[in-house]
Amino acid sequence: MDTKKSRYLFVFIGVLATSLLASCSVKRLATAKADRYLQRADATVDTLSIGETTMEYRMCGKGEDTLLLVHGFGPLPHVQWEHQIKLLSDSAVLIIPNLIYFGASTSTSGEYSPHFQADQLARLLNHLSIEKVHVAGFSYGGLVSTLFSQRYAARTHDLILIDALNPYYSQATADSIAQSFQKAHITELLIPQDAEAVKEIFSITYYKPQWYPKSIRKKVVKQLYSNQIDHKKELISWLEKNESQLKSTNLVFDFDVTLIWGKEDQVIPLYTGHEFARNHGATIHVISETGHAANMEAPEITNSIIKTVLQRAE
C-alpha cells in the first residue's frame, strides 16, 4: 500500500475509533478489563454498612496470603488495581475496598481524615473475620495504609507503598504543581471539571499518557469525575488544614516497609519517597520511565516486587 493510502487509512481508523468511543459509555469501557479479570478470579462485590458509613468492597483470588489493596484519589478505584487482579489473584486473596467517598462508599458522618479511612479498613477486616493482612497502598491510599499500619500494627504483616502520599510531601509542592498549570488550587487538577483539565491530570500522572480526543475527555469528566465531588474536596481540605499534624506523626514500623516509586512521578515526587525510606528504614525500588502510577504503568515490575514481599513473609 502506498504512503498516501496508508495515511488515509490511518485517519479513517482513527475517526472510526473516536466515533465508536463517543457512542459508548466511557465508564463501561474503562472498567471492562478490570471487571473481566475480577470475573475470572471469581470475585464478589459487597457492601458493609455500619452506622452512618457504607463501604463497598471486592474480594477475589486464592492462596495463603491476604493482600489489602488501597487505591489512590482517582476515579474507578478497582480499575487502579486491574493489573494486580490479573497477575496476583492466582496466588493471594485480594481485598479491594473503595475508600469512603469513592465509588459507592459513602458516609454522613462528616469525617474526612485519613485516620477515619484507616478505621473503616479495620472495620472491614473485622466484618470479614480476617485478623492480619499484607497492606499495599497507592497515592492517597498509601497515606491511609501508613496510618492503618500504625493504628493496627498487630494486624499488619508488612506495608507496601506505591507512589504514596506521605508526611514528606508539602502543601507548597501541591501549590507549585497547580501553578504550573495556571490553576488556583490542586483540586482543579485532582478533580478535573473540563476536558483540558483531564488532559492535564493525565499528563502528570503517566510518563507516557494516552491521547484522547476532546469529545472523549468531556465524557470522562461527566462519567468518571462527577461522583461525590464535594466530599472529595473535603478530603483534600482536611489534608491541607492538618499538614502539621501529619508531618509530626511518629511513624514506627516493626515490620518490613517496601516503597515502589516511578522515577518520573510529577504528582508525589521521588525525593519524598527517598526521605521516607531514609528516615524509616524502608527499602525503595525506583522504576525508570514511569510516572505517578507504577502499579498501572509498570505492572510486571510492581507485581514482581509485591510477590517477593509476600514470599519473604512466608
Stockholm file with secondary structure:
# STOCKHOLM 1.0

chainA/1-314         MDTKKSRYLFVFIGVLATSLLASCSVKRLATAKADRYLQRADATVDTLSIGETTMEYRMCGKGEDTLLLVHGFGPLPHVQWEHQIKLLSDSAVLIIPNLIYFGASTSTSGEYSPHFQADQLARLLNHLSIEKVHVAGFSYGGLVSTLFSQRYAARTHDLILIDALNPYYSQATADSIAQSFQKAHITELLIPQDAEAVKEIFSITYYKPQWYPKSIRKKVVKQLYSNQIDHKKELISWLEKNESQLKSTNLVFDFDVTLIWGKEDQVIPLYTGHEFARNHGATIHVISETGHAANMEAPEITNSIIKTVLQRAE
#=GR chainA/1-314 SS CCHHHHHHHHHHHHHHHHHHHHHSCHHHHHHHHHHHHHHHTTCEEEEEEETTEEEEEEEEECSSEEEEEECCSSSSGGGGGHHHHHHHTTTEEEEEECCTTSTTCEESSCCCCHHHHHHHHHHHHHHHTCCCEEEEEETHHHHHHHHHHHHTGGGEEEEEEESCCCTTCCHHHHHHHHHHTTCSSTHHHHSCCSHHHHHHHHHHHCSSCCCCCHHHHHHHHHHHSCTTHHHHHHHHHHHHHTHHHHHTCCCCCSSCEEEEEETTCSSSCHHHHHHHHHHHTCEEEEETTCCSCHHHHSHHHHHHHHHHHHHHHC
#=GC SS_cons         CCHHHHHHHHHHHHHHHHHHHHHSCHHHHHHHHHHHHHHHTTCEEEEEEETTEEEEEEEEECSSEEEEEECCSSSSGGGGGHHHHHHHTTTEEEEEECCTTSTTCEESSCCCCHHHHHHHHHHHHHHHTCCCEEEEEETHHHHHHHHHHHHTGGGEEEEEEESCCCTTCCHHHHHHHHHHTTCSSTHHHHSCCSHHHHHHHHHHHCSSCCCCCHHHHHHHHHHHSCTTHHHHHHHHHHHHHTHHHHHTCCCCCSSCEEEEEETTCSSSCHHHHHHHHHHHTCEEEEETTCCSCHHHHSHHHHHHHHHHHHHHHC
//
